[in-house]
């Protein structure tokens, strides 16, 4: 019993060392079990157990034998338990080159490249049609043409229409009013005496009959005082205008006229003056400086500044005038 117990302890002690001894071949020990036959006389000596067989060592393929990078050594490298270095990993297989493009296959579409958007050049604008005709300058409208206009100012509000009877002659009708205190229907004529590319000169005349809201004997500094008009009024004169070569050039003009006012029912203001005459004539000089400003082929703005120089003692010696409006030729 004592011998079998010792044998079991010896096997348990040698079990952990067996794998390490299997890795590195070493010479077997002299005796795996100590000889204790001398301690018990009459007992046969125990035989050592057979050494465990070493596992077969893996062999590499005969075709490809990887040489060991470390040479065999008889020194410490042959110590039991040392392991052989791991073999070097084989190099990666070479990458496959892309197949050559086939001429039968359609070419690959290139990705769109971001490009800066270039605006197409705008077509040139057509040339402007010239605006050469108005109502207040020296150039007539011409045969068959009609023009209309309206002015708002002090002391008059005016509206008129003009028709070209002949190439140099225009006839027209209009109305002037002092904001309802006086209303006068007027006829006008314009005869072009000289017309060039830039300058024009015309003889003009207009006149008509005026209707007053209040009678003359009850009026003091009213419509007659402001307008200088009486029952019948005629104003002949000359108009000169100028225009540049541009299609939309301004047309400045100067209008100078002599106003002859016929009072068919004069009033005697002087108590000792006696009986008044049946009618009375008074004169005044009218000067207007203005311009027609084209804004289209047929339409223009009109501005005017001026004054009336009068001879009647009961009227103002000088009456300023101002007006703005619009004029247009219909066809």
Helices and strands as residue ranges (DSSP letters): H 2-23, G 76-78, E 146-154, E 157-164, E 169-177, E 182-195, E 199-212, G 216-218, H 223-227, E 232-243, E 251-263, E 280-294, E 299-310, E 318-329
